[in-house]
Amino acid sequence: MAAMRSMSRLLTSRALNTTIRRGYAEEMNFTFAAGNQVFYDGKSVKQVDVPSFSGSFGILPKHVPTLAVLKPGVVSVYEEDGGVKKIFVSSGTVTINEDSSVQILAEEAHPIENIDASAARELLTKSQSQLSSAANDQAKAEAEIAIEVSEALVKAAE
Amino acid sequence: MSAWRQAGLNYINYSKISAKLLRQALKSDLKADALKREASHLKVTKWEDGKPIKTSEY
């Protein structure tokens, strides 16, 4: 605490105000867009869970500013009215700003109810055979990505 | 470092594979429309002295 006080003495009054404003924000301005559809445009939501390469994490208002790269998986959006929307993202980025606003930009995204479970399982089998017939390192790596994505698709469609 | 990065791929390659698979896993009524986004077209025309010389499509 003493350290915090001496830290705050170093901050200019403007920086201090900014910190306080962020610190007391109770809502977050959420934007979620993909190449195929805009899901949210500056809407206030309670919480967002995202899968990323630095691990899956939940975002609440007042989250520390962060940048992360999305991993294929399900983004859960907890809306103000209590509803939860689950959307599968292929890949993309998530940005959390100092003013508590959050942006998710994905290459392709669809609500999980639009995923066909049997088609997903078929893709998994296909990518597994793609791996066994891969001739070089690059083809092998591509097949491994395909397996990872189809596994996530199968899991999301369950 | 992930295996695909070691094999010389980058996140753009990763993203492309992932988006493609997601489109293929959609329910059939949505799939047709989604697969249209897969195609990309590029038309290159070489110009010389103010006149188009050769057009090639990719």
Backbone of each chain as ProteinMPNN parsed JSONL, in Angstrom:
{"seq_chain_A": "MAAMRSMSRLLTSRALNTTIRRGYAEEMNFTFAAGNQVFYDGKSVKQVDVPSFSGSFGILPKHVPTLAVLKPGVVSVYEEDGGVKKIFVSSGTVTINEDSSVQILAEEAHPIENIDASAARELLTKSQSQLSSAANDQAKAEAEIAIEVSEALVKAAE", "coords_chain_A": {"N_chain_A": [[0.84, -1.195, 0.0], [1.941, 1.223, 0.832], [3.81, 1.464, -1.108], [2.164, 1.778, -3.312], [1.096, 4.294, -2.742], [3.337, 5.928, -2.948], [3.855, 5.509, -5.561], [1.638, 6.69, -6.76], [2.152, 9.326, -6.306], [3.961, 9.869, -8.202], [2.57, 9.992, -10.505], [1.007, 12.074, -12.956], [-1.671, 14.455, -12.553], [-3.486, 14.069, -14.574], [-3.031, 11.53, -15.587], [-3.704, 10.113, -13.357], [-6.424, 10.635, -13.128], [-7.331, 9.317, -15.389], [-6.808, 6.69, -14.746], [-8.527, 6.345, -12.616], [-10.98, 6.67, -13.848], [-11.055, 4.458, -15.518], [-10.888, 2.499, -13.628], [-13.376, 2.561, -12.352], [-15.228, 1.926, -14.209], [-18.157, 0.268, -15.105], [-19.18, -1.059, -17.168], [-18.663, -2.567, -20.389], [-17.737, -1.605, -23.587], [-18.524, -3.323, -26.333], [-17.317, -4.776, -29.282], [-17.73, -6.922, -31.981], [-16.722, -8.405, -34.783], [-16.708, -10.176, -37.897], [-15.379, -11.508, -40.989], [-17.643, -12.344, -42.289], [-19.892, -11.405, -40.917], [-21.29, -8.889, -38.725], [-21.41, -9.027, -35.316], [-21.659, -7.701, -32.826], [-21.873, -4.252, -32.208], [-20.366, -1.952, -30.648], [-21.813, -2.516, -28.316], [-23.019, -2.794, -24.94], [-21.861, -5.193, -22.717], [-21.803, -7.902, -20.257], [-19.781, -9.857, -19.785], [-17.09, -11.493, -21.497], [-15.874, -14.448, -22.854], [-12.9, -15.653, -24.189], [-11.056, -17.775, -26.48], [-7.593, -18.041, -26.674], [-4.182, -17.899, -27.951], [-2.601, -17.455, -25.82], [-3.88, -18.79, -23.88], [-7.214, -19.569, -22.646], [-9.401, -16.997, -21.69], [-11.434, -14.931, -19.503], [-13.189, -11.872, -19.983], [-13.901, -9.119, -18.108], [-15.517, -6.0, -17.209], [-13.149, -3.384, -16.595], [-10.905, -4.825, -17.132], [-7.428, -5.433, -17.569], [-5.582, -3.633, -20.058], [-5.04, -5.439, -23.048], [-3.627, -7.426, -25.674], [-4.413, -10.086, -27.815], [-4.026, -13.134, -29.684], [-6.408, -14.936, -31.456], [-7.492, -18.303, -30.923], [-8.834, -21.104, -32.668], [-12.127, -21.619, -31.642], [-14.765, -21.394, -29.124], [-16.349, -18.34, -28.52], [-17.786, -16.869, -25.777], [-20.442, -14.776, -25.06], [-21.696, -12.829, -22.558], [-24.597, -11.347, -22.201], [-26.204, -8.191, -21.324], [-28.879, -8.631, -20.552], [-28.778, -11.103, -19.416], [-28.641, -13.278, -21.095], [-26.7, -15.76, -22.88], [-24.467, -15.852, -25.517], [-23.043, -18.03, -27.844], [-20.369, -18.159, -29.942], [-18.568, -19.442, -32.638], [-15.203, -18.907, -33.44], [-12.867, -18.635, -36.095], [-10.284, -17.606, -36.194], [-8.217, -14.756, -35.453], [-8.127, -11.516, -33.824], [-8.059, -10.199, -30.458], [-8.716, -7.244, -28.735], [-8.198, -5.357, -25.881], [-8.943, -2.38, -24.516], [-7.758, 0.578, -22.746], [-9.917, 2.111, -21.933], [-11.778, 0.253, -21.238], [-13.089, -0.779, -23.41], [-13.76, -3.382, -25.781], [-12.577, -5.188, -28.532], [-13.272, -7.683, -30.896], [-11.954, -9.193, -33.642], [-12.513, -11.295, -36.253], [-11.603, -13.795, -38.678], [-13.492, -15.561, -39.711], [-16.681, -16.228, -38.404], [-19.25, -17.926, -36.636], [-22.456, -18.54, -35.121], [-22.643, -21.195, -32.72], [-24.771, -22.924, -33.115], [-25.066, -23.076, -35.798], [-23.236, -24.846, -36.722], [-22.593, -27.929, -38.222], [-22.654, -30.98, -36.751], [-22.005, -33.559, -37.764], [-20.723, -32.964, -40.113], [-18.484, -31.708, -39.077], [-17.223, -33.82, -37.75], [-16.595, -35.363, -39.908], [-14.739, -33.718, -41.169], [-12.697, -33.896, -39.336], [-11.872, -36.577, -39.555], [-11.012, -36.471, -42.174], [-8.892, -34.642, -42.031], [-7.19, -36.069, -40.421], [-6.426, -38.172, -42.069], [-5.192, -36.697, -43.941], [-2.957, -35.908, -42.567], [-1.567, -38.323, -42.268], [-0.854, -38.794, -44.855], [0.84, -36.778, -45.472], [3.519, -35.268, -47.166], [5.713, -33.564, -46.763], [7.296, -31.339, -44.309], [5.821, -28.967, -44.23], [3.287, -29.629, -45.282], [2.591, -31.424, -43.367], [2.419, -29.811, -41.108], [0.29, -28.184, -41.871], [-1.765, -30.06, -41.948], [-1.835, -30.725, -39.272], [-2.752, -28.366, -38.147], [-5.281, -28.36, -39.284], [-6.386, -30.584, -37.999], [-6.427, -29.703, -35.347], [-8.237, -27.546, -35.558], [-10.547, -28.871, -36.493], [-11.044, -30.548, -34.339], [-11.742, -28.695, -32.405], [-14.049, -27.75, -33.59], [-15.703, -30.029, -33.584], [-15.996, -30.373, -30.84], [-17.316, -28.005, -30.189], [-19.703, -28.333, -31.517], [-21.032, -30.322, -30.218]], "CA_chain_A": [[0.0, 0.0, 0.0], [2.856, 2.37, 0.881], [4.41, 1.527, -2.444], [1.117, 2.315, -4.178], [0.982, 5.733, -2.477], [4.489, 6.629, -3.505], [3.663, 5.406, -7.012], [0.624, 7.643, -7.211], [2.751, 10.662, -6.261], [4.729, 10.036, -9.437], [1.661, 10.163, -11.641], [0.457, 13.417, -13.107], [-3.08, 14.414, -12.186], [-4.264, 13.597, -15.713], [-2.883, 10.079, -15.616], [-4.419, 9.603, -12.195], [-7.845, 10.68, -13.474], [-7.601, 8.272, -16.372], [-6.8, 5.427, -14.015], [-9.744, 6.261, -11.804], [-12.115, 6.492, -14.746], [-11.064, 3.061, -15.943], [-11.091, 1.683, -12.447], [-14.753, 2.501, -11.895], [-16.126, 1.596, -15.309], [-18.916, -0.938, -14.775], [-19.661, -1.7, -18.379], [-17.662, -2.514, -21.442], [-18.218, -1.362, -24.921], [-18.05, -4.528, -27.002], [-17.473, -4.88, -30.733], [-17.33, -8.249, -32.448], [-17.002, -8.488, -36.21], [-15.956, -11.161, -38.675], [-15.476, -11.269, -42.417], [-18.974, -12.668, -42.789], [-20.999, -10.807, -40.172], [-21.017, -8.087, -37.535], [-22.25, -9.567, -34.257], [-21.916, -6.632, -31.864], [-21.24, -3.0, -32.615], [-20.356, -0.995, -29.541], [-22.854, -2.856, -27.355], [-22.544, -3.028, -23.588], [-22.074, -6.578, -22.274], [-21.293, -8.183, -18.908], [-18.541, -10.631, -19.78], [-16.78, -12.194, -22.742], [-14.817, -15.455, -22.715], [-12.264, -15.887, -25.488], [-9.951, -18.717, -26.561], [-6.457, -17.396, -27.344], [-2.94, -18.678, -27.882], [-2.023, -17.329, -24.482], [-4.824, -19.432, -22.986], [-8.575, -19.036, -22.681], [-9.628, -16.103, -20.554], [-12.678, -14.173, -19.458], [-12.981, -10.43, -19.903], [-14.911, -8.378, -17.374], [-15.155, -4.576, -17.229], [-11.944, -3.053, -15.824], [-9.808, -5.737, -17.462], [-6.193, -4.743, -17.929], [-5.423, -3.599, -21.521], [-4.368, -6.644, -23.553], [-3.79, -7.853, -27.066], [-4.199, -11.521, -27.92], [-4.341, -13.758, -30.963], [-7.448, -15.939, -31.211], [-7.343, -19.707, -31.263], [-10.165, -21.538, -33.057], [-12.906, -22.061, -30.493], [-16.024, -20.706, -28.863], [-16.373, -17.089, -27.759], [-19.072, -16.755, -25.074], [-20.765, -13.387, -24.731], [-22.742, -12.725, -21.534], [-25.261, -10.076, -22.483], [-26.774, -7.452, -20.192], [-30.16, -9.211, -20.118], [-28.553, -12.418, -18.826], [-28.488, -14.3, -22.124], [-25.336, -16.082, -23.272], [-24.355, -16.209, -26.937], [-21.804, -18.75, -28.119], [-20.007, -17.986, -31.352], [-17.289, -20.082, -32.965], [-14.319, -18.074, -34.257], [-11.806, -19.402, -36.752], [-8.996, -16.991, -35.898], [-8.355, -13.302, -35.428], [-7.48, -10.852, -32.694], [-8.893, -9.55, -29.451], [-8.079, -6.051, -28.195], [-8.863, -4.781, -24.719], [-8.376, -1.04, -24.379], [-7.699, 1.194, -21.434], [-11.243, 2.631, -21.554], [-12.637, -0.904, -21.021], [-13.753, -1.255, -24.619], [-13.185, -4.638, -26.265], [-12.873, -5.505, -29.928], [-12.852, -8.979, -31.423], [-12.016, -9.228, -35.096], [-12.266, -12.672, -36.657], [-11.67, -14.011, -40.133], [-14.801, -16.173, -39.954], [-17.324, -16.548, -37.131], [-20.646, -18.343, -36.766], [-23.043, -19.075, -33.888], [-22.367, -22.641, -32.708], [-25.921, -23.713, -33.605], [-24.966, -23.204, -37.261], [-22.241, -25.859, -37.074], [-23.125, -29.269, -38.433], [-21.789, -31.894, -35.989], [-21.495, -34.675, -38.57], [-19.753, -32.369, -41.049], [-17.276, -31.446, -38.295], [-16.566, -35.109, -37.529], [-16.063, -35.756, -41.211], [-13.534, -32.91, -41.385], [-11.654, -34.422, -38.456], [-11.34, -37.795, -40.189], [-10.321, -36.064, -43.394], [-7.604, -34.032, -41.703], [-6.301, -37.113, -39.885], [-5.828, -38.909, -43.198], [-4.308, -35.705, -44.581], [-1.696, -35.934, -41.816], [-0.815, -39.558, -42.536], [-0.326, -38.795, -46.222], [1.633, -35.57, -45.678], [4.83, -35.617, -47.722], [6.802, -32.761, -46.194], [7.042, -30.67, -43.03], [4.772, -27.95, -44.35], [2.01, -30.325, -45.434], [2.327, -32.032, -42.068], [1.997, -28.72, -40.218], [-1.044, -27.764, -42.304], [-2.696, -31.098, -41.508], [-1.952, -30.628, -37.811], [-3.644, -27.221, -37.886], [-6.629, -28.814, -39.652], [-6.872, -31.468, -36.928], [-6.695, -28.855, -34.186], [-9.46, -26.79, -35.822], [-11.73, -29.76, -36.534], [-11.325, -31.013, -32.973], [-12.465, -27.598, -31.753], [-15.384, -27.702, -34.208], [-16.468, -31.171, -33.073], [-16.284, -30.082, -29.442], [-18.293, -26.915, -30.124], [-20.986, -28.762, -32.084], [-21.628, -31.346, -29.339]], "C_chain_A": [[0.875, 1.245, 0.0], [3.497, 2.575, -0.482], [3.426, 2.149, -3.424], [1.031, 3.828, -4.006], [2.139, 6.495, -3.087], [4.441, 6.588, -5.02], [2.726, 6.504, -7.481], [1.166, 9.065, -7.194], [3.499, 10.945, -7.556], [3.826, 10.321, -10.639], [1.198, 11.613, -11.732], [-1.023, 13.323, -12.802], [-3.916, 13.848, -13.324], [-4.225, 12.063, -15.773], [-3.687, 9.446, -14.481], [-5.924, 9.552, -12.483], [-8.212, 9.555, -14.417], [-7.718, 6.928, -15.668], [-8.106, 5.267, -13.245], [-10.958, 6.004, -12.698], [-12.213, 5.031, -15.184], [-11.44, 2.164, -14.777], [-12.543, 1.548, -12.039], [-15.74, 2.183, -13.005], [-16.841, 0.286, -14.986], [-19.458, -1.628, -16.017], [-18.529, -1.719, -19.394], [-18.338, -2.441, -22.799], [-17.643, -2.459, -25.805], [-18.35, -4.524, -28.508], [-16.933, -6.227, -31.198], [-17.718, -8.345, -33.921], [-16.148, -9.551, -36.861], [-16.115, -10.81, -40.146], [-16.889, -11.459, -42.943], [-20.114, -11.92, -42.116], [-20.501, -9.922, -39.034], [-21.965, -8.582, -36.446], [-22.628, -8.504, -33.226], [-21.203, -5.379, -32.35], [-21.381, -1.986, -31.484], [-21.43, -1.255, -28.499], [-22.257, -3.123, -25.98], [-22.875, -4.465, -23.164], [-21.418, -6.799, -20.913], [-19.916, -8.842, -18.923], [-18.345, -11.308, -21.131], [-15.654, -13.191, -22.47], [-14.221, -15.726, -24.085], [-11.173, -16.947, -25.422], [-8.779, -18.031, -27.281], [-5.22, -18.27, -27.214], [-2.242, -18.518, -26.542], [-2.994, -17.89, -23.443], [-6.205, -18.827, -23.101], [-8.761, -18.131, -21.483], [-10.945, -15.355, -20.664], [-12.374, -12.697, -19.339], [-14.182, -9.813, -19.183], [-14.574, -6.895, -17.518], [-13.947, -4.36, -16.321], [-10.789, -4.009, -16.099], [-8.582, -4.917, -17.874], [-6.052, -4.738, -19.47], [-4.567, -4.761, -22.033], [-4.582, -6.8, -25.054], [-3.589, -9.358, -27.07], [-4.621, -12.02, -29.29], [-5.314, -14.904, -30.686], [-7.061, -17.324, -31.697], [-8.731, -20.165, -31.715], [-10.923, -22.089, -31.853], [-14.123, -21.181, -30.273], [-15.822, -19.447, -28.019], [-17.748, -17.029, -27.093], [-19.291, -15.309, -24.68], [-21.93, -13.378, -23.744], [-23.376, -11.353, -21.671], [-25.876, -9.471, -21.225], [-28.052, -8.088, -19.649], [-30.016, -10.63, -19.569], [-28.375, -13.543, -19.833], [-27.017, -14.533, -22.451], [-25.327, -16.489, -24.742], [-23.025, -16.886, -27.162], [-21.52, -18.718, -29.612], [-18.644, -18.612, -31.6], [-16.452, -19.144, -33.838], [-13.209, -18.933, -34.852], [-10.449, -18.923, -36.245], [-9.209, -15.488, -35.903], [-7.655, -12.695, -34.226], [-8.514, -10.366, -31.691], [-8.078, -8.397, -28.853], [-8.882, -5.557, -27.002], [-8.179, -3.449, -24.442], [-8.468, -0.509, -22.954], [-9.062, 1.709, -20.968], [-12.272, 1.514, -21.388], [-13.4, -1.345, -22.267], [-13.008, -2.475, -25.148], [-13.564, -4.836, -27.725], [-12.39, -6.911, -30.253], [-13.025, -8.914, -32.931], [-11.624, -10.628, -35.533], [-12.311, -12.797, -38.173], [-13.038, -14.585, -40.495], [-15.399, -16.518, -38.594], [-18.791, -16.886, -37.351], [-21.168, -18.812, -35.422], [-22.904, -20.59, -33.894], [-23.542, -23.475, -33.216], [-25.908, -23.857, -35.129], [-23.934, -24.243, -37.702], [-22.91, -27.232, -37.156], [-22.171, -30.279, -37.793], [-21.206, -33.001, -36.861], [-20.487, -34.169, -39.602], [-18.424, -32.119, -40.337], [-16.489, -32.738, -38.068], [-15.911, -35.609, -38.817], [-14.752, -35.007, -41.505], [-12.373, -33.428, -40.551], [-11.021, -35.67, -39.065], [-10.506, -37.438, -41.412], [-8.939, -35.474, -43.064], [-6.634, -35.042, -41.104], [-5.648, -37.908, -41.016], [-4.882, -37.997, -43.979], [-2.927, -35.72, -43.894], [-0.878, -37.176, -42.164], [-0.245, -39.59, -43.952], [0.545, -37.567, -46.509], [3.063, -35.911, -46.085], [5.974, -34.817, -47.096], [6.366, -32.069, -44.895], [5.88, -29.69, -43.101], [3.387, -28.582, -44.462], [1.592, -30.95, -44.109], [1.781, -30.98, -41.094], [0.585, -28.254, -40.56], [-2.101, -28.758, -41.844], [-2.904, -31.036, -39.998], [-2.855, -29.468, -37.403], [-5.088, -27.656, -38.145], [-7.227, -29.712, -38.57], [-7.278, -30.662, -35.705], [-8.028, -28.112, -34.356], [-10.67, -27.71, -35.819], [-12.057, -30.325, -35.165], [-12.135, -29.96, -32.219], [-13.897, -27.502, -32.287], [-16.283, -28.814, -33.666], [-16.917, -30.899, -31.638], [-17.392, -29.02, -29.324], [-19.674, -27.365, -30.577], [-21.711, -29.761, -31.186], [-22.862, -30.836, -28.586]], "O_chain_A": [[0.607, 2.203, -0.725], [3.697, 3.7, -0.94], [3.812, 2.956, -4.27], [0.908, 4.565, -4.985], [1.959, 7.565, -3.668], [4.918, 7.503, -5.691], [2.989, 7.17, -8.483], [0.713, 9.917, -7.959], [3.655, 12.097, -7.961], [4.282, 10.831, -11.662], [1.021, 12.29, -10.719], [-1.582, 12.226, -12.792], [-4.942, 13.214, -13.08], [-5.243, 11.402, -15.98], [-4.272, 8.374, -14.639], [-6.607, 8.587, -12.142], [-9.256, 8.918, -14.275], [-8.613, 6.134, -15.957], [-8.706, 4.193, -13.227], [-11.845, 5.224, -12.352], [-13.296, 4.446, -15.217], [-12.202, 1.207, -14.919], [-12.925, 0.54, -11.443], [-16.95, 2.171, -12.779], [-16.195, -0.699, -14.63], [-20.119, -2.662, -15.923], [-17.556, -0.975, -19.269], [-19.333, -3.104, -23.092], [-16.431, -2.529, -26.01], [-19.483, -4.3, -28.934], [-15.819, -6.618, -30.849], [-18.901, -8.365, -34.26], [-15.017, -9.803, -36.446], [-16.891, -9.923, -40.503], [-17.29, -10.823, -43.918], [-21.198, -11.81, -42.689], [-19.441, -10.163, -38.456], [-23.182, -8.562, -36.626], [-23.782, -8.421, -32.805], [-20.075, -5.439, -32.839], [-22.376, -1.268, -31.383], [-21.912, -0.319, -27.861], [-21.135, -3.616, -25.863], [-24.026, -4.894, -23.243], [-20.592, -6.001, -20.47], [-19.012, -8.449, -18.186], [-19.309, -11.651, -21.816], [-14.611, -12.829, -21.925], [-14.951, -15.998, -25.038], [-10.441, -17.024, -24.434], [-8.955, -17.499, -28.377], [-5.208, -19.25, -26.469], [-1.399, -19.333, -26.167], [-2.943, -17.517, -22.271], [-6.363, -17.709, -23.592], [-8.326, -18.459, -20.379], [-11.494, -15.17, -21.75], [-11.414, -12.307, -18.674], [-15.327, -9.974, -19.605], [-13.456, -6.559, -17.91], [-13.762, -5.108, -15.361], [-9.796, -4.002, -15.372], [-8.707, -3.84, -18.457], [-6.371, -5.736, -20.115], [-3.491, -5.026, -21.498], [-5.587, -6.358, -25.612], [-2.688, -9.861, -26.398], [-5.455, -11.416, -29.964], [-5.083, -15.733, -29.805], [-6.403, -17.493, -32.724], [-9.727, -19.663, -31.195], [-10.403, -22.936, -31.126], [-14.469, -20.342, -31.105], [-15.209, -19.486, -26.952], [-18.768, -17.127, -27.776], [-18.437, -14.69, -24.046], [-23.019, -13.861, -24.056], [-22.784, -10.336, -21.311], [-26.045, -10.143, -20.207], [-28.288, -8.089, -18.441], [-31.016, -11.289, -19.286], [-27.996, -14.653, -19.457], [-26.191, -13.629, -22.321], [-26.086, -17.363, -25.159], [-21.988, -16.385, -26.727], [-22.314, -19.183, -30.429], [-17.685, -18.352, -30.873], [-16.934, -18.644, -34.854], [-12.683, -19.836, -34.201], [-9.579, -19.726, -35.909], [-10.265, -15.006, -36.313], [-6.717, -13.273, -33.676], [-9.679, -10.15, -32.024], [-6.907, -8.56, -28.512], [-10.094, -5.362, -27.094], [-6.981, -3.401, -24.167], [-9.15, -1.064, -22.093], [-9.341, 1.746, -19.769], [-13.477, 1.766, -21.393], [-14.276, -2.206, -22.177], [-11.793, -2.595, -24.989], [-14.723, -4.674, -28.106], [-11.262, -7.287, -29.936], [-14.11, -8.617, -33.433], [-10.529, -11.097, -35.222], [-12.967, -12.013, -38.86], [-13.665, -14.154, -41.462], [-14.702, -17.042, -37.726], [-19.487, -16.238, -38.132], [-20.424, -19.417, -34.651], [-23.03, -21.217, -34.946], [-23.351, -24.594, -33.692], [-26.652, -24.665, -35.685], [-23.769, -24.496, -38.895], [-23.68, -27.628, -36.28], [-21.028, -30.423, -38.226], [-20.034, -33.348, -36.713], [-19.518, -34.857, -39.925], [-17.359, -32.298, -40.928], [-15.263, -32.761, -38.174], [-14.827, -36.193, -38.805], [-13.792, -35.583, -42.017], [-11.221, -33.409, -40.984], [-9.798, -35.811, -39.091], [-9.447, -38.016, -41.657], [-7.951, -35.772, -43.734], [-5.419, -34.909, -41.248], [-4.475, -38.271, -40.937], [-3.914, -38.45, -44.589], [-1.889, -35.567, -44.538], [0.339, -37.103, -42.334], [0.715, -40.31, -44.229], [0.942, -37.339, -47.652], [3.73, -36.725, -45.446], [7.075, -35.337, -46.923], [5.225, -32.202, -44.453], [5.069, -29.587, -42.181], [2.435, -28.135, -43.822], [0.409, -31.001, -43.771], [0.822, -31.223, -40.363], [-0.218, -27.966, -39.672], [-3.186, -28.373, -41.408], [-4.009, -31.265, -39.504], [-3.621, -29.567, -36.444], [-5.991, -27.372, -37.358], [-8.415, -29.621, -38.26], [-8.327, -30.898, -35.104], [-8.839, -28.051, -33.433], [-11.698, -27.388, -35.224], [-13.226, -30.558, -34.856], [-13.079, -30.279, -31.497], [-14.833, -27.213, -31.541], [-17.447, -28.592, -33.336], [-18.063, -31.159, -31.27], [-18.281, -29.122, -28.478], [-20.69, -26.86, -30.099], [-22.899, -30.015, -31.388], [-23.465, -31.581, -27.814]]}, "seq_chain_B": "MSAWRQAGLNYINYSKISAKLLRQALKSDLKADALKREASHLKVTKWEDGKPIKTSEY", "coords_chain_B": {"N_chain_B": [[7.806, -22.775, -29.296], [5.291, -23.16, -31.723], [4.52, -26.079, -33.733], [3.709, -25.602, -36.373], [4.704, -23.101, -36.882], [7.371, -23.569, -36.803], [7.601, -25.051, -39.064], [7.591, -23.182, -40.978], [5.242, -21.838, -41.463], [2.914, -19.083, -41.086], [0.769, -16.981, -38.995], [-1.202, -16.01, -40.679], [-1.426, -17.982, -42.631], [-2.333, -20.017, -40.976], [-4.762, -18.926, -40.11], [-6.176, -18.865, -42.485], [-6.531, -21.587, -43.118], [-8.036, -22.351, -40.925], [-10.377, -20.737, -41.144], [-11.392, -21.686, -43.497], [-12.018, -24.352, -42.877], [-13.995, -23.944, -40.952], [-16.011, -22.832, -42.501], [-16.597, -25.048, -44.054], [-17.74, -26.694, -42.219], [-20.245, -25.836, -41.707], [-23.869, -25.876, -41.463], [-25.782, -27.288, -44.137], [-27.531, -25.428, -45.486], [-26.438, -22.957, -45.008], [-23.924, -23.2, -45.858], [-23.462, -23.1, -48.672], [-23.584, -20.377, -49.315], [-21.512, -19.43, -47.725], [-19.252, -20.658, -48.784], [-18.846, -19.274, -51.064], [-17.361, -17.133, -50.371], [-14.841, -18.025, -50.284], [-13.449, -17.937, -52.712], [-11.08, -15.925, -54.436], [-10.41, -13.232, -56.516], [-8.212, -11.967, -58.94], [-7.209, -9.604, -61.174], [-4.855, -8.835, -63.475], [-3.494, -6.256, -65.324], [-1.215, -5.298, -67.717], [0.265, -2.236, -68.567], [1.42, -0.256, -71.267], [2.863, 2.601, -72.639], [0.447, 4.014, -72.29], [-1.436, 2.198, -73.104], [-3.388, -0.772, -72.647], [-1.679, -3.839, -72.411], [-1.433, -6.646, -71.783], [-3.678, -8.895, -70.293], [-4.109, -10.805, -67.435], [-5.713, -13.338, -65.542], [-6.107, -14.394, -62.172]], "CA_chain_B": [[7.281, -22.407, -30.614], [4.387, -24.189, -32.239], [5.075, -26.891, -34.821], [3.443, -24.999, -37.688], [5.601, -21.957, -37.052], [8.676, -24.147, -37.085], [7.568, -25.556, -40.444], [7.641, -22.044, -41.891], [3.932, -21.204, -41.661], [2.644, -17.973, -40.17], [-0.612, -16.967, -38.512], [-2.095, -15.771, -41.82], [-1.668, -19.321, -43.183], [-3.136, -20.707, -39.964], [-6.086, -18.326, -40.138], [-6.827, -19.25, -43.738], [-6.943, -22.988, -42.968], [-9.078, -22.402, -39.908], [-11.598, -20.133, -41.68], [-11.878, -22.589, -44.545], [-12.638, -25.494, -42.217], [-15.234, -23.5, -40.304], [-17.018, -22.698, -43.566], [-16.985, -26.392, -44.508], [-18.462, -27.396, -41.156], [-21.554, -25.218, -41.501], [-25.051, -26.614, -41.936], [-25.799, -27.201, -45.601], [-28.216, -24.265, -46.041], [-25.586, -21.773, -44.875], [-22.633, -23.537, -46.442], [-23.363, -22.66, -50.066], [-23.288, -18.952, -49.321], [-20.217, -19.217, -47.079], [-18.17, -21.121, -49.662], [-18.612, -18.256, -52.1], [-16.352, -16.19, -49.869], [-13.534, -18.655, -50.407], [-12.786, -17.542, -53.955], [-10.577, -14.558, -54.547], [-10.085, -12.99, -57.914], [-7.254, -10.906, -59.176], [-7.039, -9.398, -62.606], [-3.691, -7.972, -63.642], [-3.33, -5.758, -66.69], [0.034, -4.537, -67.903], [0.076, -1.081, -69.452], [2.627, 0.344, -71.843], [2.549, 3.79, -73.44], [-0.958, 4.385, -72.174], [-2.362, 1.196, -73.665], [-3.297, -2.077, -71.975], [-0.952, -4.799, -73.241], [-1.804, -8.041, -71.534], [-4.481, -9.106, -69.089], [-4.154, -12.185, -66.965], [-6.549, -13.518, -64.35], [-5.646, -15.401, -61.214]], "C_chain_B": [[6.414, -23.543, -31.164], [4.974, -24.854, -33.487], [4.887, -26.216, -36.178], [4.336, -23.795, -37.947], [7.007, -22.444, -37.419], [8.765, -24.632, -38.534], [7.513, -24.411, -41.459], [6.305, -21.383, -42.162], [3.799, -20.017, -40.707], [1.156, -17.956, -39.811], [-1.618, -16.701, -39.627], [-2.443, -17.111, -42.471], [-2.621, -20.094, -42.266], [-4.587, -20.242, -40.061], [-6.88, -18.768, -41.367], [-7.353, -20.686, -43.652], [-8.142, -23.076, -42.026], [-10.418, -21.87, -40.439], [-12.239, -21.055, -42.716], [-12.618, -23.779, -43.921], [-13.96, -25.108, -41.557], [-16.347, -23.373, -41.343], [-17.524, -24.069, -44.007], [-17.817, -27.134, -43.467], [-19.854, -26.816, -40.915], [-22.681, -26.115, -41.998], [-25.269, -26.289, -43.4], [-26.471, -25.943, -46.161], [-27.343, -23.004, -45.982], [-24.271, -21.932, -45.636], [-22.439, -22.947, -47.843], [-22.938, -21.198, -50.15], [-21.883, -18.673, -48.778], [-19.062, -19.583, -48.01], [-17.87, -20.129, -50.784], [-17.511, -17.292, -51.677], [-14.928, -16.716, -50.035], [-12.743, -18.13, -51.608], [-12.238, -16.125, -53.863], [-10.1, -14.371, -55.981], [-9.163, -11.805, -58.07], [-7.035, -10.801, -60.674], [-5.889, -8.414, -62.777], [-3.555, -7.556, -65.1], [-2.055, -4.936, -66.776], [-0.217, -3.43, -68.916], [1.419, -0.609, -69.983], [2.218, 1.481, -72.766], [1.052, 4.111, -73.435], [-1.941, 3.378, -72.734], [-2.237, -0.123, -72.905], [-2.66, -3.106, -72.912], [-1.472, -6.211, -73.032], [-2.607, -8.146, -70.239], [-4.417, -10.571, -68.695], [-4.968, -12.257, -65.679], [-5.993, -14.623, -63.476], [-6.801, -15.883, -60.371]], "O_chain_B": [[6.766, -24.719, -31.076], [5.803, -24.278, -34.192], [5.779, -26.246, -37.026], [4.684, -23.504, -39.091], [7.719, -21.832, -38.216], [9.833, -24.629, -39.146], [7.402, -24.649, -42.661], [6.218, -20.473, -42.987], [4.466, -19.947, -39.674], [0.386, -18.803, -40.264], [-2.77, -17.124, -39.53], [-3.598, -17.357, -42.821], [-3.573, -20.731, -42.718], [-5.515, -21.051, -40.09], [-8.085, -19.01, -41.297], [-8.48, -20.967, -44.061], [-9.119, -23.775, -42.294], [-11.465, -22.476, -40.212], [-13.461, -21.18, -42.793], [-13.696, -24.163, -44.373], [-14.929, -25.866, -41.605], [-17.488, -23.762, -41.091], [-18.708, -24.245, -44.297], [-18.519, -28.091, -43.794], [-20.563, -27.262, -40.012], [-22.476, -26.993, -42.836], [-24.988, -25.181, -43.857], [-26.043, -25.432, -47.196], [-27.492, -22.099, -46.803], [-23.608, -20.961, -46.001], [-21.395, -22.373, -48.152], [-22.065, -20.827, -50.935], [-21.162, -17.814, -49.285], [-18.029, -18.914, -48.028], [-16.79, -20.142, -51.373], [-16.82, -16.71, -52.513], [-13.952, -15.972, -49.941], [-11.535, -17.91, -51.528], [-12.864, -15.24, -53.281], [-9.47, -15.251, -56.567], [-9.32, -10.777, -57.411], [-6.717, -11.782, -61.346], [-5.948, -7.29, -62.28], [-3.508, -8.399, -65.996], [-1.849, -3.999, -66.005], [-0.819, -3.645, -69.968], [2.415, -0.564, -69.262], [1.315, 1.322, -73.586], [0.477, 4.441, -74.472], [-3.136, 3.655, -72.833], [-1.134, -0.547, -72.558], [-3.058, -3.226, -74.071], [-1.894, -6.883, -73.973], [-2.249, -7.553, -69.222], [-4.642, -11.461, -69.515], [-4.918, -11.356, -64.842], [-5.485, -15.636, -63.955], [-6.618, -16.736, -59.502]]}, "name": "protein", "num_of_chains": 2, "seq": "MAAMRSMSRLLTSRALNTTIRRGYAEEMNFTFAAGNQVFYDGKSVKQVDVPSFSGSFGILPKHVPTLAVLKPGVVSVYEEDGGVKKIFVSSGTVTINEDSSVQILAEEAHPIENIDASAARELLTKSQSQLSSAANDQAKAEAEIAIEVSEALVKAAEMSAWRQAGLNYINYSKISAKLLRQALKSDLKADALKREASHLKVTKWEDGKPIKTSEY"}
